[in-house]
């Protein structure tokens, strides 16, 4: 077993929520402290870490990002190294992402390239979002790279597969929280109350009409409600209902248009049902848009790289806050095949660990190529 597979398993034991990755940060720093320090500069930002490896020439800086946080999911894998944090799991591959990041860092430290390389271990990707505030931090601004890349595991692809495309790869995403407030009362006297279960049911149907009736059929938009809370007992008219969901679009304009339509529906609901509403979009992630030139350069290089298969994939409605880096810095993200039947955010997700070595080899060699 390679030391990076071993590290992945150690990270898998300690999944932590966004901006609470204290054990994870300590484990990363412990490994980084054990590397030769001659060319290393290390800074922390909240629970994240920035590591700059000085290049032989240092005229430019290349960047690589790995995310750190876990998810509020009770693990249901067959691993001996299952999560030791009840109710939390690395169900999106961030444990692999960090191990790969350390593997690439080690390779660049041991054999420096011409350019500086900035390794970004970023917290809170799953929420509330660590990329944007990290980009705005003084620590990052001082070391801001000229190029950024990152990867994300892909359960559906075999190990040895790299999948990406020029242009949009991941969607714009926004959380959606709606509270509807009326007047509760006795179920026998509905005329004396203002039933928010009925108002909520009406709103749910209206929200589902946005994609079918307000969006160009050739556009791609998702409005999903995943949670409904309302009422306390079968014979009490509910005073409050809460809807929780997500919005995903393949353009920033479509996201703005969908939100405007939701706000219009809420205005109508207030008139129709005599209620009040509260709206919160929670965490918002900007689309992951691969710089066309950088993506084509990477794809051409991968096609010639032995032992790896390149797939030019279609865009996905998944969200990733790495999009904020690419909004500001030319670069790209790619999918890494890990060959498992269970998808991202699933309690049974068991990625193939052979993909760790593949990714370390691909990324470290591409940084060398990109530097030369």
N, C-alpha and C positions, 0 to 999 in steps of 0.2 A: 504494500500500500504506500503510495507517495505521501510525502509530508503535507501536500496540499489537500489531498483527500482526507487525511487525518484532521487538518484544520477545519475543513468543511464540516466534519462530524462534530467537532467541538463547538463551532458556531451554531449548529443545528440544535444542540442541547439548550441554548440560552436565547431563544427568540424574545425580543423586547419591543414594546410599542415605540412609535415615532417620538424622537427627542427624549426617550428614556433608555437609550441603548448604552447604558453605563458599563455593564459587564462586557458587552461587545466591543466598545471602544477600548477598554482596558486590555482585552485579548489581542486586538489589532496592534495596539501600541507596544505590547510585550514582544510581539514578533518583530515589529519594525525596529525596536531598540536593539534586537539581536543581530541586525544586519550591519555590514561595514558602514561606518558613519561618515567617511571622508567626503562623499559627494551628496550627502543627505541633509535636507532641512525639513523639519517637521513642525507643523502648527496644528492646534486643535481649534475647532469652531463648534461651540455647543457640544453635542455628542459626536460630531463628525471630525474627520482628520484630513489634513492636506499634507502631502509628502512631495517635495520637489527633489528630483534627482538631477544634479548639475551635469550638463552635457560636456563633451570634449571641446565643442566650440561655443555652444550656448547662444547662438543668434536668435533662435526661435524656441518656442515651448509647445510641446504636444501634450494633450491631456487625455486621461483615461478615468472614467468614473465607475464606481461600484456602490450599490445601495446597501443599507445595513439593517433595516427594521424587519420585524416579523408581523404576523397577522393574528387577530383574535379568533383563532380556530383551534378547537380541541383535536389534537393529532390522533389519527387512526391508521398509522403505518405499521409495518412489521419490523421496523428498525429496533436494534438493540440500543441505539443512541437517540431514543425519542426525546422530545422536548421535556425538560425538567421544570418548565414554567407552565402550570396548569392554565388551560384556556388560550395558550399562545403557541404558534407553530411557524416555522419557516416554510410556508406553503406557496411561495412565489419565487423560490430560487435564490433569495438574497444571500443565503449561506454559501451557495456555489459562487455567486458573483464576487463575494469578498475573498474566497479562497483563490479564485482566478486572479483577482486584483493583486493579491500578495504574491502569486506565482509570477506574474508579469513584472511586478516591482523587483522581485529577486533577480530575475533575468537581466533587467536593465541595470541594476546595481552591480551585478557581477561582470557585465560587459557593457559599459556605458556607450551611448550613441552620440552623434554630433550634437543633437538638440537636447535641451532640458526636457524632462518629462514630469508633468504634474499628475500625481495620483490623488483622486478625490474619493474619499469614503464618505458617502452622503447619507445622513439620517433622514427618517420621516418620509420616505418615498410613498408609502401607502397612505399617508395622511399624518398631519395636516398639510404636508408638502414641505420638503426641505430644500429643493433645488433653487427656487426663487430667492428665498432669504439668504441662502449661501452665496448665490451670485452677487447679491447686493452687499455682502460683507466686505469689510476692508481687507481681511485676510485673503479672500479670493481675488479681489480687484488687483491687489499688488502682484499676484502671481498669475494673472489671467492668461490662459494659453491661447495660441493662435489656431489651434485645431482641437476638437474633442471627439472622442469615440466612446461607445459603451456597447454592452450586449445584454440580451435577456434570454433566459432559457426558454425553449419551445418544446413542450411535451410531445407534439405531434410529429416532429422530425427525427429521423434516426441520428445516432451519434456519428459525427463526422460531417454533418450538414450545416452549412452556413446559409441563412436566408435573409435577403434584404432587398431594397429597391431604391432607386432615386425618387426624391419627392416624399410625399406623405407616407409614413409607415404606421403610426398610431394616431388615434383620433383625439380631437379636443374632448375633454370630459369635464363634467360638473356634477357635484352632488346636488340633491334636491330635497329640501325639508319644508313641508307645508303644514301649518297648524290652522285649523278652522275652529272658531270659538262662537258658540251660541248660548242657549239657555237650557239647562237641564230641568228635569221634572219627573213626575210619576207617569209610568207607561199608560195608566188609565185616563190621563188627561193630556193628550198630545197637543191640544189647542192652547194649553197654558205654557207650553215649552217651545223650544226651537231646536229640533232634532238634527244634530250634526252628523249622525250616521247617514241620514238621507242626503244631506248636503255633500258629505264625503263620497258617497256612491255616485252622485251626479258628477262630481268633479273628476272622479276616476275615469268615467266613460268619456268625458270631454278631453282629458289629457291624452287618452288613447286615440283620439281623432286627429291629433296634431300631425303625426307622421303620415296618416292616410289622406288627410285633406288640406294640410297647410304647407307641405313640403314637396318640392319638385320630385316626381317619381324617379328621376335620374340621379338625385342626390342621395346620400346615405345619412340617416339620422335614427337614433334610438332614444326613446323615452320609456324607461322601465321603472315601475313602482315595485319595490321589493319588500316593503314593510308597511303595515297599517295598524295603528293603535287607536282604540276608542271605546268608551263605555266602561262601566264597572260591574253591572249586574243586568240580568235579562229583563227586569221590570223597571229599569231606570233609563229615562231618555238621556242620551249622551250629550254632555255639554261641550265636549272637546274631542276632536279627531286629529290625529297626526299621520301624515303620509310621508314616507321616505323613499327616495329613488335616485336615479341617475340619468343624466343626459349625455349623449355621445354624438358627435358630428364630425364630418370630414373636412369642414371648413370653419374658420373663425366666424364668418358672416352667418352661417347656418346656426351656430350656437347663439349668437345675438338675436336672430330672428325667432328661434324657439323660446328663448327666455321672454321676449316681448309678448309672444302669444300666450305663454303661461300667465304672465301678469295681467293680460287682457281678460283671460278666463276667470281669474280671481276677482277682478273688478266686477264682472258679471255675476259671479257667485254671491258676492256681498249684497248686490241688489236683489237677486232672485230669492235668497234665503234669509236675508236680514241678519247676516252674521259678520264677524270680523275674521280677517285672515292675517297670518304672519308667514313670511317667505324668507328662506335662507338658502343660498346656493352652496354653502359649505366650502369644501376644497375644490378649486378649479385647476385643471391642468391644460397647458397649451399643447397643441399637436406636436408629435415628433415628426419633423420634416427634414429628411436627409438632404444635405446640400448635393445637388445633382452632380457636380464635378467631383466632389469627394467620394460620393457613393459609386460612381462609375469607375473611378481610379481603384477603389478598394475591390470592387467586383472583378475587374480585369485581373488584379493581382491574385485574388482567391482562385480564379479559374485555372491559373497556372501553378497553384500550390498543391504539391503531392498529398494524396490521402484525404483530401477534403472535397466535398461536393457543394457547388454553389447552386442555389435556387433563387431565381428572381420572383419573389412572392408578391401577393396582392396586399393591399393595405388592410389593417385590422382595426376593430372598434375598441380595442383595449386602450387604456390610458397609461401614461408614464410621464413623470415630471422631468425626465431628461429633456423633454421638448423645450423647456426654458433655456437650457444650455445651448441647444441648437438654434434657438431664436436669436441668440446673441453671438454665437461662435460657429464658424463653418465646421461641419463634421458629419457624423453618421452614427446610427445604431443598427445592430443586426441581431437576428434570432440565432440561437445556438441549439442545435438538436440534442435532446436528452432522452428521447424514446421511452415514454411512460404512458400507460393508458389513461391515467387520471390527469385532468387539466389543472391549470393554475388556480390557486385558491381552493384546492380540494384537500380534504383531510387525509387522503390516501396518497398524495403526490410523493413519488419516489423516483427522482431523476437518476439516470445512469451516470455514475461518477466518472466513467471513462471520458466524459465530455470535458471534465476539468482540464486534463492534460492537453486535449485537442485545442481548447480555447487559449490556454497559456501559450502554446506553440504558435497559433495563428496570430494572436494579438502582439506578442513580443516581436515576432518576425515582421509583422506589418509595420510596427513602429520603427524598426530598423530600416525597412524599405522606405517608409515615408520620410525619415530623417535624411536618407542618402539622396 
